Amino acid sequence: MININLIRENPDLVKEGMRRKLADPDLIDRFLKLDEEWKVLRRKTDDLRASQKNLGPDNRDKAKEIKEEVIKNEDKIKVLEEEKDSILSLIPNMPFAEVPMGKDDEENQVVRIWGEAPKFDFKPKDYMDVAQNLIDTERASKISGSRFGYIFGDLAELEFALLRFAFDALLPHGFRLSLPPVMVRPETLRRTGKGKFIDGGDAFYLPADDLYLVGSSEQSLVAMFMDETIDVSVPRRFLGFSTCFRREAGSYGKDTKGILRVHQFNKLEMISFCHPDKSEEEHQFLLARQEELMQKLGIHHRVIINCTGDMGFDGGKQYDVEAWIPSQGKFRETHSCTNTTDFQARGLGTTFRIRAEDGKERNEFVHTLNATALSERPLLAILENYQQEDGTVSVPEVLRPYFGRDKIFPNK
């Protein structure tokens, strides 16, 4: 949730941020109008309560009249607060000044490129053709519908090898491993700034239990300190593994073949709670961990900074890491890395204690960040970049101790 005082004190700044994020700036005027009505009614109601207390025992009729008016006002105040909250849920986090303006992923900017594209003495195959008996979307479609897949044999083993590799690479950096819930309450998602995930139709809902399946372990991990005051003298880092669920609303016709864009996938996610003064440093730290993983895997990739139109609703600044996919002759996203500043923490009520210059203590909102450690997409990048002419796939050297073999034999 955005800082309400920022809207009140600097509405033009917020409007500009909304324009940059392709949101409707007129929402700010609507909010301020409701906010003024709310403040006037609150003052009037407080004055009525004060006058009621000053009435003597001989003014019961007047006291009753005031009480009835107070009740009516409280009902109106509740309606105004609901209308204000509804508008607030549509106001995104403000983008950092250095985030490039743009309408979609075509206007993202390349920050750096690592490595070189592999050279083949043969025409590289699409990962689905490479995988052969390791990925089965036809049978998955038969039992679950479109955008599902089975992963078998060596490729399933390779996913667990990737996870163990990531654990060894990341846990020494102070991450705490976690297996979080994959079902959360609607209130949890909305307070985490994921109302768009619900309203945009991308979330799977279980009506009998009034629960949503998470689209990322971020959604349950970030919320775990809801309404708590925590210590962020050093960043609190978590590494969460979960199955994730997304409808992929709005992606009709995109990546319909294979398992690049599916309704169910596994993902290892990095989450950090930190002091506001450290969030930019922490953002670069998380991005560096992503790049380190990809470099150790030897996968040609690039880092891009997302433009304002290709950022998450709750993001202030976002990077993506994109792996080279030889069969497509282009880079495809495998990781995202986002600084959500205090946007999520405000909605969740997650704070830390700070001592002011006058010696008094007060609560401030923490900053939260999220970054993909590994999803199943790097598996596909390995299949494509390490494919051999004889149909086998060479296992990246860093994974061999975890996998136990040098090659994958997709035809067996």
SULLIN-V820138 format. One record per pair of residues at least 12 apart in sequence whose ideal C-beta (glycine too) atoms are under 7 Angstrom apart, sorted by sequence separation. I is the first residue (numbers start at 0). J is the second residue. D is the distance in whole Angstrom. If there is no record, write none. Layout:
i = (I & I)
j = (J & J)
d = (D & D)
This chain:
i = (136 & 185 & 202 & 290 & 305 & 321 & 350 & 351 & 393 & 394 & 14 & 135 & 201 & 247 & 305 & 319 & 320 & 350 & 393 & 394 & 13 & 51 & 134 & 135 & 197 & 271 & 304 & 305 & 320 & 350 & 351 & 381 & 392 & 50 & 51 & 134 & 247 & 303 & 319 & 349 & 350 & 391 & 392 & 134 & 135 & 246 & 269 & 286 & 302 & 303 & 319 & 349 & 391 & 10 & 133 & 220 & 245 & 391 & 392 & 47 & 133 & 196 & 244 & 302 & 303 & 317 & 318 & 132 & 133 & 220 & 244 & 269 & 317 & 345 & 390 & 133 & 134 & 300 & 301 & 317 & 344 & 390 & 6 & 10 & 47 & 48 & 133 & 242 & 243 & 300 & 344 & 47 & 300 & 316 & 344 & 182 & 188 & 216 & 242 & 243 & 300 & 314 & 315 & 341 & 344 & 6 & 130 & 185 & 216 & 298 & 299 & 314 & 315 & 341 & 343 & 6 & 44 & 184 & 193 & 216 & 241 & 298 & 314 & 315 & 341 & 184 & 185 & 311 & 313 & 340 & 7 & 183 & 191 & 240 & 293 & 44 & 182 & 183 & 213 & 215 & 339 & 43 & 44 & 182 & 214 & 238 & 239 & 293 & 301 & 313 & 339 & 182 & 183 & 188 & 191 & 213 & 214 & 290 & 313 & 338 & 181 & 191 & 213 & 214 & 238 & 239 & 289 & 337 & 40 & 44 & 181 & 190 & 212 & 286 & 337 & 236 & 237 & 282 & 336 & 40 & 41 & 183 & 187 & 190 & 236 & 40 & 183 & 235 & 334 & 335 & 179 & 234 & 235 & 334 & 234 & 37 & 40 & 180 & 183 & 234 & 179 & 179 & 203 & 231 & 333 & 37 & 231 & 36 & 37 & 177 & 203 & 229 & 231 & 234 & 333 & 201 & 202 & 333 & 201 & 289 & 33 & 37 & 200 & 201 & 234 & 289 & 333 & 200 & 224 & 33 & 34 & 199 & 221 & 33 & 216 & 220 & 286 & 215 & 217 & 285 & 216 & 30 & 215 & 217 & 282 & 322 & 30 & 282 & 324 & 29 & 326 & 322 & 325 & 279 & 324 & 325 & 26 & 177 & 179 & 181 & 278 & 175 & 177 & 181 & 323 & 174 & 175 & 176 & 177 & 178 & 179 & 278 & 26 & 173 & 174 & 175 & 26 & 172 & 174 & 275 & 170 & 22 & 169 & 20 & 17 & 17 & 20 & 19 & 16 & 274 & 16 & 162 & 298 & 13 & 292 & 19 & 21 & 289 & 292 & 296 & 289 & 298 & 285 & 286 & 285 & 296 & 299 & 1 & 282 & 298 & 0 & 281 & 278 & 1 & 278 & 1 & 275 & 273 & 272 & 273 & 174 & 272 & 271 & 271 & 297 & 270 & 296 & 269 & 88 & 146 & 268 & 269 & 296 & 165 & 295 & 268 & 269 & 268 & 162 & 266 & 267 & 88 & 267 & 158 & 266 & 148 & 264 & 265 & 264 & 148 & 146 & 147 & 146 & 147 & 146 & 147 & 172 & 195 & 258 & 259 & 169 & 192 & 229 & 231 & 259 & 136 & 192 & 230 & 136 & 221 & 225 & 226 & 227 & 228 & 229 & 168 & 225 & 228 & 134 & 168 & 225 & 228 & 222 & 224 & 165 & 127 & 127 & 126 & 228 & 231 & 238 & 229 & 221 & 192 & 221 & 192 & 192 & 191 & 217 & 192 & 191 & 190 & 191 & 190 & 113 & 113 & 117 & 116 & 115 & 114 & 113 & 114 & 113 & 112 & 111 & 111 & 0 & 109 & 110 & 110 & 109 & 110 & 108 & 107 & 108 & 107 & 107 & 107 & 106 & 125 & 106 & 107 & 123 & 124 & 123 & 169 & 99 & 101 & 103 & 104 & 98 & 100 & 101 & 102 & 103 & 99 & 100 & 101 & 116 & 165 & 98 & 101 & 117 & 165 & 98 & 116 & 162 & 161 & 94 & 94 & 161 & 158 & 161 & 98 & 95 & 158 & 91 & 92 & 94 & 95 & 157 & 92 & 93 & 94 & 92 & 154 & 164 & 164 & 161 & 164 & 160 & 163 & 157 & 160 & 160 & 157 & 156 & 92 & 92 & 92 & 157 & 130 & 126 & 129 & 129 & 153 & 153 & 126 & 126 & 129 & 123 & 124 & 123 & 129 & 117 & 121 & 120 & 133 & 132 & 131 & 132 & 130 & 131 & 129 & 21 & 20 & 21 & 19 & 20 & 1 & 0 & 2 & 0 & 0)
j = (148 & 197 & 214 & 302 & 317 & 333 & 362 & 363 & 405 & 406 & 27 & 148 & 214 & 260 & 318 & 332 & 333 & 363 & 406 & 407 & 27 & 65 & 148 & 149 & 211 & 285 & 318 & 319 & 334 & 364 & 365 & 395 & 406 & 65 & 66 & 149 & 262 & 318 & 334 & 364 & 365 & 406 & 407 & 150 & 151 & 262 & 285 & 302 & 318 & 319 & 335 & 365 & 407 & 27 & 150 & 237 & 262 & 408 & 409 & 65 & 151 & 214 & 262 & 320 & 321 & 335 & 336 & 151 & 152 & 239 & 263 & 288 & 336 & 364 & 409 & 153 & 154 & 320 & 321 & 337 & 364 & 410 & 27 & 31 & 68 & 69 & 154 & 263 & 264 & 321 & 365 & 69 & 322 & 338 & 366 & 205 & 211 & 239 & 265 & 266 & 323 & 337 & 338 & 364 & 367 & 30 & 154 & 209 & 240 & 322 & 323 & 338 & 339 & 365 & 367 & 31 & 69 & 209 & 218 & 241 & 266 & 323 & 339 & 340 & 366 & 210 & 211 & 337 & 339 & 366 & 34 & 210 & 218 & 267 & 320 & 72 & 210 & 211 & 241 & 243 & 367 & 72 & 73 & 211 & 243 & 267 & 268 & 322 & 330 & 342 & 368 & 212 & 213 & 218 & 221 & 243 & 244 & 320 & 343 & 368 & 212 & 222 & 244 & 245 & 269 & 270 & 320 & 368 & 72 & 76 & 213 & 222 & 244 & 318 & 369 & 269 & 270 & 316 & 370 & 75 & 76 & 218 & 222 & 225 & 271 & 76 & 219 & 271 & 370 & 371 & 216 & 271 & 272 & 371 & 272 & 76 & 79 & 219 & 222 & 273 & 219 & 220 & 244 & 272 & 374 & 79 & 273 & 79 & 80 & 220 & 246 & 272 & 274 & 277 & 376 & 245 & 246 & 377 & 246 & 334 & 79 & 83 & 246 & 248 & 281 & 336 & 380 & 248 & 272 & 82 & 83 & 248 & 270 & 83 & 266 & 270 & 336 & 266 & 268 & 336 & 268 & 83 & 268 & 270 & 336 & 377 & 86 & 338 & 380 & 86 & 383 & 380 & 383 & 338 & 383 & 384 & 86 & 237 & 239 & 241 & 338 & 236 & 238 & 242 & 384 & 236 & 237 & 238 & 239 & 240 & 241 & 340 & 89 & 236 & 237 & 238 & 90 & 236 & 238 & 341 & 238 & 91 & 238 & 91 & 90 & 91 & 94 & 94 & 93 & 351 & 94 & 240 & 377 & 93 & 372 & 100 & 102 & 370 & 373 & 377 & 371 & 380 & 368 & 370 & 370 & 381 & 384 & 87 & 368 & 384 & 87 & 368 & 366 & 90 & 368 & 92 & 366 & 365 & 365 & 366 & 269 & 367 & 367 & 368 & 395 & 369 & 395 & 369 & 189 & 247 & 369 & 370 & 397 & 267 & 397 & 371 & 372 & 372 & 267 & 371 & 372 & 194 & 373 & 265 & 374 & 258 & 374 & 375 & 375 & 261 & 260 & 261 & 261 & 262 & 262 & 263 & 288 & 312 & 375 & 376 & 288 & 312 & 349 & 351 & 379 & 257 & 313 & 351 & 258 & 343 & 347 & 348 & 349 & 350 & 351 & 291 & 348 & 351 & 258 & 292 & 349 & 352 & 347 & 349 & 292 & 256 & 257 & 257 & 362 & 365 & 372 & 365 & 367 & 339 & 369 & 342 & 343 & 343 & 369 & 346 & 346 & 346 & 347 & 347 & 290 & 294 & 299 & 299 & 299 & 299 & 299 & 300 & 300 & 301 & 301 & 302 & 192 & 301 & 302 & 303 & 303 & 304 & 303 & 303 & 304 & 304 & 305 & 306 & 306 & 326 & 308 & 309 & 325 & 326 & 326 & 372 & 304 & 306 & 308 & 309 & 304 & 306 & 307 & 308 & 309 & 306 & 307 & 308 & 323 & 372 & 306 & 309 & 325 & 373 & 307 & 325 & 373 & 373 & 307 & 310 & 377 & 375 & 378 & 316 & 315 & 378 & 312 & 313 & 315 & 316 & 378 & 314 & 315 & 316 & 315 & 378 & 397 & 398 & 398 & 401 & 398 & 401 & 398 & 401 & 402 & 402 & 402 & 339 & 340 & 342 & 407 & 382 & 379 & 382 & 383 & 407 & 408 & 382 & 383 & 386 & 383 & 386 & 386 & 392 & 384 & 388 & 388 & 409 & 409 & 409 & 410 & 409 & 410 & 409 & 307 & 307 & 308 & 307 & 310 & 342 & 342 & 345 & 345 & 346)
d = (5 & 7 & 7 & 7 & 4 & 7 & 4 & 6 & 7 & 6 & 5 & 7 & 7 & 6 & 7 & 5 & 6 & 6 & 6 & 6 & 6 & 5 & 6 & 4 & 7 & 7 & 6 & 6 & 4 & 6 & 5 & 6 & 7 & 6 & 7 & 7 & 7 & 7 & 7 & 7 & 7 & 5 & 4 & 6 & 7 & 7 & 6 & 7 & 6 & 5 & 5 & 5 & 6 & 5 & 7 & 5 & 6 & 6 & 7 & 5 & 5 & 6 & 6 & 6 & 6 & 6 & 5 & 7 & 6 & 5 & 6 & 7 & 7 & 5 & 7 & 6 & 7 & 6 & 5 & 4 & 4 & 6 & 6 & 6 & 6 & 6 & 4 & 6 & 6 & 6 & 5 & 5 & 5 & 5 & 7 & 7 & 6 & 4 & 5 & 5 & 6 & 4 & 5 & 4 & 6 & 6 & 6 & 7 & 7 & 5 & 4 & 7 & 6 & 7 & 5 & 7 & 6 & 7 & 6 & 4 & 7 & 7 & 6 & 4 & 6 & 6 & 6 & 6 & 5 & 5 & 7 & 7 & 6 & 5 & 6 & 4 & 4 & 6 & 7 & 5 & 5 & 7 & 7 & 7 & 6 & 7 & 5 & 7 & 6 & 5 & 7 & 6 & 6 & 6 & 6 & 6 & 6 & 7 & 6 & 5 & 6 & 5 & 7 & 5 & 6 & 6 & 5 & 7 & 6 & 7 & 5 & 7 & 4 & 5 & 5 & 7 & 5 & 7 & 4 & 6 & 6 & 6 & 5 & 7 & 5 & 6 & 5 & 7 & 7 & 6 & 5 & 5 & 4 & 4 & 7 & 6 & 7 & 5 & 7 & 4 & 4 & 5 & 5 & 6 & 7 & 4 & 5 & 6 & 7 & 6 & 6 & 6 & 5 & 7 & 4 & 6 & 7 & 5 & 5 & 5 & 6 & 7 & 6 & 5 & 5 & 6 & 6 & 4 & 7 & 5 & 6 & 6 & 6 & 5 & 7 & 5 & 5 & 6 & 5 & 5 & 5 & 6 & 6 & 6 & 7 & 7 & 5 & 4 & 7 & 6 & 6 & 4 & 5 & 7 & 5 & 6 & 5 & 5 & 5 & 5 & 6 & 7 & 7 & 6 & 7 & 4 & 5 & 5 & 5 & 6 & 6 & 6 & 6 & 5 & 6 & 7 & 6 & 7 & 4 & 7 & 7 & 5 & 6 & 5 & 7 & 7 & 6 & 5 & 4 & 7 & 6 & 7 & 7 & 7 & 7 & 6 & 7 & 6 & 7 & 7 & 7 & 5 & 6 & 7 & 4 & 7 & 7 & 7 & 6 & 6 & 6 & 6 & 4 & 5 & 6 & 7 & 5 & 7 & 5 & 5 & 7 & 6 & 7 & 5 & 5 & 5 & 5 & 7 & 7 & 6 & 6 & 4 & 6 & 6 & 5 & 6 & 5 & 6 & 6 & 7 & 4 & 5 & 5 & 7 & 4 & 4 & 6 & 6 & 5 & 6 & 7 & 6 & 5 & 6 & 5 & 6 & 7 & 5 & 7 & 7 & 6 & 7 & 7 & 5 & 6 & 7 & 4 & 7 & 7 & 5 & 5 & 4 & 6 & 5 & 6 & 7 & 6 & 6 & 6 & 6 & 7 & 6 & 6 & 5 & 6 & 6 & 5 & 7 & 6 & 5 & 6 & 7 & 5 & 7 & 7 & 6 & 5 & 5 & 4 & 6 & 6 & 4 & 6 & 5 & 7 & 6 & 7 & 5 & 6 & 4 & 7 & 7 & 6 & 4 & 7 & 5 & 7 & 6 & 4 & 6 & 5 & 6 & 6 & 4 & 5 & 7 & 5 & 5 & 4 & 4 & 7 & 6 & 4 & 6 & 5 & 6 & 7 & 3 & 5 & 5 & 7 & 6 & 6 & 4 & 6 & 5 & 5 & 5 & 5 & 5 & 7 & 7 & 7 & 5 & 6 & 7 & 7 & 5 & 5 & 7 & 7 & 7 & 7 & 6 & 5 & 6 & 5 & 5 & 6 & 4 & 6 & 6 & 6 & 7 & 5 & 6 & 6 & 6 & 7 & 5 & 5 & 5 & 7 & 4 & 4 & 6 & 6 & 6 & 6 & 4 & 7 & 6 & 5 & 5 & 7 & 4 & 7 & 4 & 5 & 5 & 6 & 6 & 6 & 6 & 5 & 5 & 7 & 5 & 6 & 4 & 7 & 5 & 6 & 6 & 7 & 5 & 5 & 4 & 7 & 7 & 7 & 7 & 4 & 4)
